[in-house]
Amino acid sequence: MPEPVFVEMTEYACVNGPLYRYVADGFAGSAFTWSITNGTIVNDYNDTIYVDWGDQEVSGIIELVETSIDGCASDAVSIQVEVGRPDLDLGEEGGTCCGSSITIDPEGDFTSYLWHDGSTGPDYTTDQEGWVSLVVTDINACDARDSVYITVHDLPEVDLGPDTSLFGDDVMILDAGYDGIYYQLSTGEISQEISVYTGETQEYWVEGEDEYGWVSEDTIIVNE
């Protein structure tokens, strides 16, 4: 009875990869019958086939039967092929504030990195607005790519004005000057405006935080 064996094979193939070659060995003059699931045999040269595993992450099976020149057929032998690619996700959107930078550090076990600017480090730091793209390769020589748009946000404009003086019954409204989401003043108040009266010389400060979480602050000295 024939007992065919695979002498060349790939048990892990890449999504959208090249054609993969599978070679069988058996009796001289035998005919080899191949069947496949979740893939396509592109070329069949009897003892050698070329397979396209397509563009989906699947488990495929190649089955082989050898028929000798005497007409004896072997039992079917098979191999399972995992078709996959690296799991790369840079997220939907990233952001930083003006004057600061952001570092993109993708999770995953990759053997190589290629960023849009040609750099090859495992992470990427930028302070510029625009698209950041990455192509990675894993230990199976499969690659994946992803992109993320980085937005640079302006810091909130917080301004209490110049240092000033109050006299007698003067009252001054300190206005942070920005319609932010959250304010914290040195007096403990959390409003955009506070009233300041004459008294001892004091220093007032305010922090304003916008919807992105960026914080600016300003300080004013009010003299008696």
Residue pairs with C-beta under 8 A, 6 or more apart in sequence:
1 72
1 74
1 75
2 26
2 27
2 30
2 66
2 67
2 68
2 72
2 73
2 74
3 26
3 66
3 74
4 24
4 25
4 26
4 30
4 32
4 64
4 65
4 66
4 74
4 77
5 24
5 25
5 26
5 77
6 22
6 23
6 24
6 25
6 64
6 77
6 79
7 23
7 24
7 25
8 21
8 22
8 23
9 22
9 23
9 62
9 79
10 20
10 21
10 22
10 81
11 79
11 80
11 81
11 82
12 81
12 82
12 83
12 84
12 140
12 142
13 20
13 51
13 53
13 60
13 81
13 82
13 83
13 84
14 53
14 83
14 84
14 85
14 140
14 141
14 142
14 143
15 53
15 54
15 55
15 56
15 57
15 83
15 84
15 85
15 142
16 54
16 55
16 85
17 53
17 142
19 42
19 43
19 50
19 51
19 52
20 50
20 51
20 53
20 81
21 48
21 49
21 50
21 51
22 34
22 48
22 49
22 50
22 51
22 62
23 47
23 48
24 32
24 47
24 48
24 64
24 66
25 47
26 32
26 47
26 66
26 68
26 74
27 66
27 68
27 69
28 69
29 68
29 69
30 47
30 66
30 67
30 68
30 69
31 46
31 66
31 67
32 46
32 47
32 64
32 65
32 66
32 67
33 64
33 65
33 66
33 67
34 41
34 44
34 49
34 62
34 63
34 64
35 62
35 63
35 64
36 51
36 60
36 61
36 62
36 63
37 60
37 61
38 53
38 54
38 56
38 58
38 59
38 60
38 61
38 83
39 51
39 52
39 53
39 54
39 60
39 62
39 81
39 83
40 51
40 52
40 54
41 49
41 50
41 51
42 50
42 51
42 52
43 49
43 50
49 62
51 62
53 60
53 81
53 83
54 83
56 83
57 83
57 84
57 85
58 83
59 80
59 81
59 82
59 83
60 80
60 81
60 82
60 83
61 78
61 79
61 80
61 81
62 78
62 79
62 81
63 76
63 77
63 78
64 76
64 77
64 78
65 73
65 74
65 75
65 76
65 77
66 73
66 74
67 73
67 74
84 140
84 142
85 138
85 142
85 143
85 144
86 108
86 110
86 136
86 137
86 138
86 142
86 143
86 144
87 108
87 144
88 106
88 108
88 110
88 134
88 136
88 144
88 145
88 146
89 106
89 107
89 146
90 104
90 106
90 132
90 134
90 146
90 147
90 148
91 148
92 148
93 148
93 149
93 150
93 151
94 102
94 104
94 132
94 148
94 149
94 150
94 151
95 102
95 150
95 151
95 152
95 153
95 212
96 102
96 127
96 150
96 151
96 152
96 153
97 152
97 153
97 154
97 155
97 212
97 214
98 152
98 153
98 154
98 155
99 127
99 155
100 127
101 125
101 126
101 127
102 125
102 126
102 127
102 150
103 123
103 124
103 125
104 123
104 124
104 125
104 126
104 132
104 134
104 148
105 122
105 123
106 122
106 123
106 134
106 136
106 146
108 136
108 138
109 138
109 139
110 122
110 136
110 137
110 138
111 137
111 138
111 139
112 120
112 136
112 137
113 119
113 120
113 121
113 122
113 134
113 135
113 136
114 120
114 134
114 135
114 136
115 121
115 124
115 132
115 133
115 134
116 131
116 132
116 133
116 134
116 147
124 132
124 134
126 132
126 150
127 152
128 150
128 152
129 150
129 151
129 152
130 149
130 150
131 147
131 148
131 149
131 150
132 147
132 148
132 149
132 150
133 145
133 146
133 147
134 145
134 146
134 147
135 143
135 144
135 145
136 143
136 144
136 145
137 143
138 144
153 210
153 212
153 214
155 214
155 215
155 216
156 178
156 180
156 208
156 209
156 210
156 214
156 215
156 216
157 177
157 178
157 216
158 176
158 177
158 178
158 180
158 206
158 207
158 208
158 216
158 217
158 218
159 176
159 177
159 178
159 218
160 174
160 175
160 176
160 177
160 204
160 205
160 206
160 218
160 219
160 220
161 174
161 220
162 220
163 220
163 221
163 222
163 223
164 172
164 220
164 222
164 223
165 222
165 223
165 224
166 172
166 196
166 197
166 198
166 222
166 223
166 224
167 198
168 198
169 198
170 197
170 198
171 195
171 196
171 197
172 195
172 196
172 197
172 222
173 193
173 194
173 195
173 196
174 185
174 193
174 194
174 195
174 196
174 204
174 206
174 220
175 192
175 193
176 183
176 192
176 193
176 206
176 208
176 218
178 192
178 208
178 210
178 216
179 192
180 192
180 208
180 209
180 210
181 209
181 210
181 211
182 190
182 208
182 209
183 189
183 190
183 191
183 192
183 206
183 207
183 208
183 209
184 190
184 206
184 207
184 209
185 191
185 194
185 204
185 205
185 206
185 207
186 203
186 204
186 205
186 206
187 194
187 204
192 208
194 204
196 202
196 204
196 222
198 224
199 224
200 224
201 221
201 222
201 223
201 224
202 221
202 222
203 219
203 220
203 221
203 222
204 219
204 220
204 221
204 222
205 217
205 218
205 219
205 220
206 217
206 218
207 215
207 216
207 217
208 215
208 216
208 217
209 215
